[in-house]
Amino acid sequence: MISKRFKALVCCLLTAAVVFLSILFMVVRLTSARAEGGVPGGNISNPVVQAVDIAKPAVVRIFTSINGQVTVHITATRSATFPLGGGNYRLEFSGSGAFITAHGDILTANHVIDPPHDRGLDEFLYEMAAQDVADYINQSFAVNTPYTAQDAFSMMVNGNFRTETRYGLPSSYVYVSTDYSGPSLQTDFKKVGPDVRHYVDKIEQQSATDVHDVAIIHINMSDTPSIQLGDSSGVAQLDELTIIGFPGNADISSKHDPTQMLTASVNKIYVSALKENNMGSPLIQVGGNVEHGDSGGPALDSKGNIVGVVSSYSSTADYPLGTSFLQTSSSAQTLIAAQGLDTAPGPFEKAWRRAFADYASTGPGHWHRAQQEFQRLSKQYSNFNAATPYLNYAQEQARQEHSASAPSFFNTAGWAIGISSFVLAILIALGCLLFFRSRYRKSPFAPAVASSMPSAWAQASEAVPSNLPAFAFPEWSPQRPAGEMRASQPVSQQNKSELAETVPAWPQQSFITAPPTSITPQKEFPEPLPVPVMWRQEPSRAANLPISSSSDEWRHPFSAPAPTLPSSLEEKLRAFEFPAPTLSSSLEEKLKAFEFPVSLMTSPGREIEQEEFEVPTAKRGIIRRQTMIPDANEKR
């Protein structure tokens, strides 16, 4: 059974572990909370995260609109042009792009700003006109079942209704992201001001969608953020790239909240293969989360340079399913060279990179430097509201900054972990000390019992004094010391205790038999008492067993063969006589009145013989556990 001390130790250790894990959990939650929302920029100790943070203000969202009409030939003789009565359907598309110069030049995909007049564009126009076509048919023709918008759309897409489409010139608007303008104060996307919404005044360079699908557009802005172009020839399979864009599926706000619409999404993609299209243009095949709306967005390498432009355009697949394609930065370099653009970072970009470098640094005094840099940015570029969270956090850290090289947050986390570890160590040491003290605390000796050792003990018995402590059985609890008595102990037990106190010590002879001990009734012990290995035994007269002619024969309690004693030792043992103990007269009278039965059992529940006899006096033999050896001169 598990001791109480051991249970206490386990409880102590469990308590210490719970305390330590609780503190560690709080620190981890604090770390994640600050990394996600409390620390602008996230895990700024990661160089890739730093590069993405610096690039995000240069990413923009592009909305392109184009007007269209469709003529539907419902029968061979009747047709109609929709919308009825003139006008146009306004088709709008959304994509992404990025500033590549400080002068308002934006790199994007060509199909974002100049949608090709293909089947995909026609189906978009059919969808816009479907309800008008269904209403016209229901009003102008006698039909058994009224047409629905889906019926009309299916008839146009499947060619049951012959159609003719016409489109106007596209126009585009650029919206800077919240990573530049900050959260919008407007609640209607159509009401955002000119500090966020900019008209595309010209398409500077473009390559056909089925060739390179890249374009460079311009807006009337100066000293803009920008991203440098990298070398796409260094891209290889399994490279990890980062795309920044505005997927249409992320527009979950039905209220068209400007802040939600202009918050960019960042996704990791992996290079699957390097391929070419039908025109021989290089492509980067990637796997990952790339969707419509990401088209035209930059694909960055680990240093934050543009190595690809999201294209994902296919005339036979409207929805890319896991596999997408990037146009390489080398295709964009051709257009940049043709336009003669200067892609060197402008004053804003240099100041922004310097401020962020101080912000992400771990050197002494970096928070004060970052605070000063962001203050200058905020004053000089009033529209750069995204700098406000960085400035506020830098000011907070600058007030707590010391000469330490690590941010104060990490110092706080380190102190918390260190203190919790120290408390845990103290509790463990305390529990171990209590446990081992309880193990080595002095406890009463167990009564001597006959040894269970084989005959080797008998051979060495002459050199072993009989007053040494006997081997204790590990599963046998020690008996109560003879001098202790409970208040409720029966009188017979008290007499036996007195007997144990008054019987004189046995002679210290050199033989293996252990000193006699008083018998405690078996019912006081929850477990059976250990049985001595050897004792002098005579068979019961009622047992009908042959009696050995030698009265000095030794027998094992389980009828094992008797050990052979050396002749010298045997002669000494035969000459040895047990002196009878001398009892006081008062104690002898008490013992005469004391009687108890002895039962010998061969199997559970079967009793061989039960004899009643008196406790031995000075003229009788002594009790040996369950067998009494009578005097040689006494008759039974």
N, C-alpha and C positions, 0 to 999 in steps of 0.2 A: 504493500500500500504506500501511496505517496505521503510523505510527511507534511505536517503543517508548515514547517520551515521552507520546504521546497516549494509548496504552493505559494507562500508569501513571496519567495524570490521570483517566481514566475509572474505573479501579479505586479511586482515592482518593475520588472523588465518590460512587461506589456504596457504599463502606464508610461514609462519613459519613452517607449517607442511611439505611443500615441501622441505624446506631447511633441516629440521631435517631428513626426510626420505632419502634425497640425501646423507647426511653425513653418516647415518647409513648404507645405501647400499654400499657406498665406503668401510666402515670398514668391512662389511660382505664379500665383494669381496676380500679384502686384506687378510682376515682370510682364506677364502677358497683357495685362490691362494697359500698362504704360506703352508697351510696344504697339498695341493695336490702336488705342485712342489717345493715350496720354502723351506719348512722345511723337511729335510730328516727324514724319519720314519713316517711322517704323524701326526696323533693325538697322540702324545707321552704321553699325560696326561691320556689316557685310558690304564689301566693295561693289557687288552687283546691285544691291539695293541702293547704294549711294548713286551709282550711275543712272539707274532708272529714275530716282527722285530728281536728279538734275535735269533729265531729259523731259520729264512730264509737262512742265510749263510750255514747251514748244509744240505740243500735240494739240491739234484743233479738230473740231467736228465740221463737216461740210454737208450742207443741204443743197441739192440741185433740183430744180423744177423745170418741167418741159410741158408745153401745151400740145394737146392732141385732139383729133376728131376721127370718127369712124363711120363709114358708110356701110350699111347692112342691106344686102339683097335678100329680102325675106322670100319672095317668089321670083319667078322669071321676069315678071312685069312690074313688080312693086319693090321699091327700096326706100330707105330713109337714111339721112345723115344725122348722127348724134354728136352733141346734144341738139335736140330739135330747136329750131328758131335761131340758130347761130350760136356763137360762143365756142368755148373749148373746155376740155377736161384738163385739169392741172395735175400732172403726175409729179410726185416728189420722191426723191431718193436721198439716202443718207450714207455718208462714208466718212473716212478719216484722212488726215494728212499731218504734215509736220513742217515747221519752219526749218529751212536749211541755210538761210542767210539772215542777216540782221536788218534786211531792207524789205521785208514783207513777201519774200518768195517762199512758196509752199510746194513741197513734193507730195504727190498723191498718185492714185491710179487713174488712168485715162477714162475708164468706164464710169468713174464717180462723177466727173464734171462734164462728160460728153457721152451719155448713154447710147450704145449702138442701137440702130433701128432693126432689131431682130425679133424673133418669135417671143422672147421674154418680155420685151417692151410692148408688143402687140397684145399679149395676154393680160398685161397690166391694164392696158386701155380697155379691153373687153370687160374686165372686171368692173371698171369704173362705169361703163355704159350699160351693164347688164340689166339693171332695174328699169332704166328708161326704155330699153328694147322690149322687155316683157310687158310693160304698161302699154306700149304702142301696139303690140300684137293683140292684146286683150281688148283694146278699144277699137281697132281697125278690122279685126277678123273675127268671124264666128268660130269659136273653139269650144270643144266639148269640156275640156279641162283647162282652167286658166293657167297661163304660163307664169312661172316664177323666175326670179333673177338667176337661179342656178340652171334652170332649163335654158334660158336665153344664152347664158355663158357657155354651156356645153354645146349648144348648136353652133356658136361662133368658133369655139376652139376645135371642134371635130370637123368643121368645114361644111356642115349642113346649111349654114348661112354663109354665102360668099361675102367677104368683107374687104374693104379698102381703108387703109390708115394713112393719116397725114400728121406730121409733127412740126412744131416750131423750133426755134433756137433755144438751147438750154441756157439757164441762168443759175448762178450759184452764190451762196452766202457762206461765209466762214464765221464760226463761233469759237471764241477762245474758251478753254476749259476752266473749270474751277481751280485747277492747279496754277492758273495765272490770275484770274479775276477774283477768286475766292467765292464763297457762297453768295448767291444772288438774293437781292432784296425783293425781287419781283416774284409774283406767284403765277403769272401767265407767261408762257414761253414766247408768245408773239409780241410781248411788250418789253422785251429786254432792250437796253439802250445801245448806243453806238460804241460804247466802250467794250461791249461783248460781241456785237453783231457787225460784220464787215462784208461789204459787197466785193465780189471778185471782179476787178475791173478788166482783166484780160487773161487769156491763156497764152503764156509766153512760149512754151514748147510742149509738144505732145507727140506721142507715138501711138499708132493705131492699136486698138484693143487686141487684135489678133496677132500683133507683132511683139511689142514690148509692154504695152498697157501701162505706161508711165506718163506723167504730165507734170508740168511746172506752171502754177498759177500765181497771180500776184494780187495783193490787197494793199490798200493805202495805209500802211503802218511802217514806222521806222524804229530802229533800235529795239528790235524784237528778240526774244529768245531764239535759239537755234540749236540744231543737232548736227554734228559733223558726220560726213559719210565715211564709212570704212571700206576695206578691201574685201569684196565678196569672194575673191579667189581663194581666200584662206578658210572658207567654210567647208566643213567635212561632215560625213555621216556621224550621227549621234551627238552632234554639237547641240548645246542648249541655247536657244534664243528667247528673247522676250518681245512680245508684241504689245503695243498700246493702241487702243482704239475704242470705238463706241458701237458695240454690237446692238442691232435692233431688238434682240430678245431681252436686253437689259433695261429697256424702257418700260418698266412695270408701273409707273405712275400714270393713272388715268387723267390726272389733273394737269399733266404736262408741266410739272414743276421744273423751272430752269436749272435749279441746283442738281436735281436728279438727272436731267437730260444731258447735262454738260460735265458729269463726273465720269472720267475715263476708266476703262477696265484694263487691267494688266494680266496677261496670261503667259505661261511658259509653253513653248513648243520645242520639238526636237526634229532635227534634220533626218529625214528618211532616205532621201536620194538626191542626186544632182542630175537634172535632165534638160532636154531642149524641147521646144514646141515645134510645130510644123514649119515655122519660118526660120528655125535655127537659133532662136533666142534662148539664152540660158535661163533655166528655172531651178528653184530650190523646192523640192517636195518636202513637206513637213507634216507631222502628225501632232494633233493637239486641238485645243478648243479655239477654232477660227470660224467666225460666222459672218453673215452679211451685216454690213455696217463697219466691220473691221477693215474692209477693202480700202486701200490707200494708206493705211496706217504703217508706221515704221516697225521694222523688225531689228532689234538691237542685239549686238554681241555683248560679251561680258564687260566690255569697256564703255558701253553706252553709245557706240557708233552704229549708224544705219548700214546694214549689210543686205537688206532686202525690203521690198515693198509688198504688202499683202495684196494679192490679185484675186485668187479664188474664183476667177470668172470662167464659166463654161457655158456655151450656148446649148448644151444638151443636158445640163444638170443645174437646176436653180438653187439647190440646197446642197452644199458640200457636206459629205458624210465622213468625217474623220480625216480625209486626205485633202490637203490644200496646197496651193502653189504660191511662191513668192517670186516676184521679179527681182533680179539681182541689182545691187547698187551700181554695178558696172554699166547697166543700161541707163540708169539715171545720170551717171557721170558723162555720158555722151551728150545728153540734153543740156547739162550744166555747162559743158565746154562750148556747145553751140550757142548758148545764150550769153556766155562770157560773164557768169555770175561770180561774185566774190563771196565765198563761203566762210571767210574768217569770222570768228566770234566778235560781236559788237560790244559796246561798253556795258550794256545790261547783262549780257551773258557772262562777261568776265567778272563783274561784281557779284552776280548770283553764284557762280562757281566758287569764288573766293570765300563768300559768306558761308556757303554750305560746307566747304572744306574745314573752316574753323569750327563750325557747328558739330561736325562729325569727328573732330580731332579728339585726342586724349591727352594732349600736352598741357602743361601748366598754363593757366590763364586763358584757355581757349574759349571759355564761355563769355568772358568779357570782350574778347575780340569779335566773337560771333554777334554779340549784342550790338556792338558798334556798327558792324557791317550791315546788319539787317535794318538798323535805324536809318542809315544812309540810303539804303534801297527804298525803304518806305517813303522817305521824304522826296527822293528824286523821281520815283515811278509811282505815282499815286494810284494807278490802276492795278498795280501788282499787289492786290489784297491777299494773295495766298501767302505772302511773307509774314502776315500778322501772327499766325500760330507759332512759327519759328522764332519770331522776335519775343513773344511772350514767354516761351519756354526758356529761351536763352537768358532773359532777364531773371527768371526764377532761379535758374541754376547759377547765374553769376552772383546772386546774393548769398548763396551757400558755398560758393567756390573757395577752395583753399589751394594750397600748393600741390595737392595730390594730382597725380597724372590721370586718374580714372574719374569718371563722372560720379557725382555724389550719390546718384541712385545706386550704382553698383557698390559703392562703399556701404550704403545702408543695407543692401541685400547681403553683403559679406558679413557685416556685423550681426545681422539676424541669424544667419546660418551658423556663425561661429558661436554665438551665445547658446543657441539651441543644442549644438554639439557638445558644448561644455556641460550644460545641464544634464544631457543624456549620459555623459561619461561619469558624472558624479553619482547619478542614480544607479547606474550599473555597478560602480565600485561599492556603493553602500549595500546594494543587494547581495553582492558576492561576499562582502565582509560578514554580514549577518548569517549567510548560509554556512560559510566555513566555520564560523565561531560556534554555531549550533552543532555542527558535525563533530568538532573536537572538544566539546564540553564534556567534563568528566561525568560518567554515569555509573550506577552501582554495578558491581561484578555479578555475573550470572553464577548460579550455583554450579559446583563441579559435577560433571557427569562422566561416565566411563567413556574412554576414547573409542572412536570407531576405526582406529588405525589397525592394519593387519598384524600378523605375528611378528613383524619386525620390532614392534614395541616390546613384545614379550622377551625377545632376545636381548634388548638393551635395557630391560627393566631394572637391573641391578645398579645401573648408573643414573637412574632417573629418580629423584626424590618424590615421594608421594604427595608432598604438600604444595607442588606446583599447580597453577590454575589449569583446569582441564579444558579441552577443546570444546567451545560452545557451538551449538547448532545455530546456523544463521537464521532459520525460520522460527526459532523457539524464543518467545519473549522471556526475559529473565523473571524469576519468581520474586515475590515480595520478600525483602530481608526478614530473617527470622524474628528480629526484635520488634517489627512493626505489627500492630494489630488494629483492625478497624473497630469502631465502637460497636458495630452491629455484628461482629464476628461471633459464631457459636462458641459455647463453652468448650466443646471438644477441640475446636481450633486453637483456643487460647491455651489449653493444656498441652497441645502439641507444640505450640510456640515456646512455652516454658520448658518443655522437654529439650527443645533444640538449644535453649540457652544454658541448661544445667548439665547436659551430658558432656563429660570431659572429652578432650581431644583424643583422637586415636593415636596409637603409637606410630612414630614416623619410621616405618619399615620400608625396605626396598622391594616392593612388589607392585604390580600394576593395578591392583584393585583400588578403586577410588574410595575415599572415606564415606561412611554411611551418612545419608541425609534423611531427615524426617519425611514421611509421606504426606503429601497434600492430596485430599480427595480429588478424584479425576473431574468431578463436576464443576470445580472452580476454574477450569481452564477451557477456553473455547476451542483449543486445538489439542490433539493427543500429545502427552509428554514424550520426550525422546527416550528410546529404549536403550539401556546399556548394552554394549556389545557382548560382554562376557560376564557371567556370574556363575556361581556354584548352584547347580540345579539338580534336584532329585525328582524323578517322575512321580506323579500322583499314584497312590495305591489303587484308586478307582479307575485309573487310565488303562489297566490291563496291558502294561508294557513291560518288557524285560528290564530288570534292574541290574545295572552293572555291578560286578563284584567289587569293583574298586570304588570306594567312597570318595576318592580324590579326583575322579574324572571330571574334566571341564567340558562344558557343552556350549555351543553357539545358541543364542536364543531362537534361531530359525533352523535348528538341528544341523548346523554346519559341523564338519569334522573338528574335533577338539585339537587345539594346537599342541605341538610336542614341545615340552619344556626341557631345557638342559638338565642333566642328572644332578648337577650341583645345586641348581636352583630348586629342583623338585625336592631334594632332601631338606633344604632350608624351609620350604613351604610346609612339608609334613611335620617338621619339628615346631612349626610356629603354632602357638595357641593364642586364641583371642581372649584377652582378659575381659571379664564382664565389667561393665561400667557400674560404678557405685552411685546409687541414687539416694537422695534424702528421703527420710521416712515420710514426710508430708507429701512429697511429690510421688512417692511410690504408692501411697494410698489413693491418690488421685488417678494414677495410671491404672490401678487395678479396676477402677470403675469404668475405664474407657475401653470400649469394644467397637470394632467395625468389621464388616464383611469384606472378604476378598474374593473376587471372581476372576477366573481364568477363562479367556475367550479364545477359541480357535478360529472362529469366523464370525462375521457380524450377526448378532442375534442368537448365537448358539452358545450355551454355557456348559462347560465340561464339568466343573465341580465348584461348589461353593462351600467354604469352610469358615466357621466362626472360631476365633481364638483370641486369647487375651494378649494385650500388649506385653512384650517380654519385660521381665523384672531382672534383678541382679542374678537370679538363679536360672533364668531361661536364656534362650538365644536372642538374636536381634532380628528386626524386620529387614528383609532385602527386597525393596520394591513390592512385588506381588507374591513373594515366596518366603516362608519362614524356615530357617535352618535350626532345628532343635538341638538341644544339648545332647552330648553323647550318652549321658547317664539318665536322661529323662525318657520316660515311656510316653508314647502318644496315646 
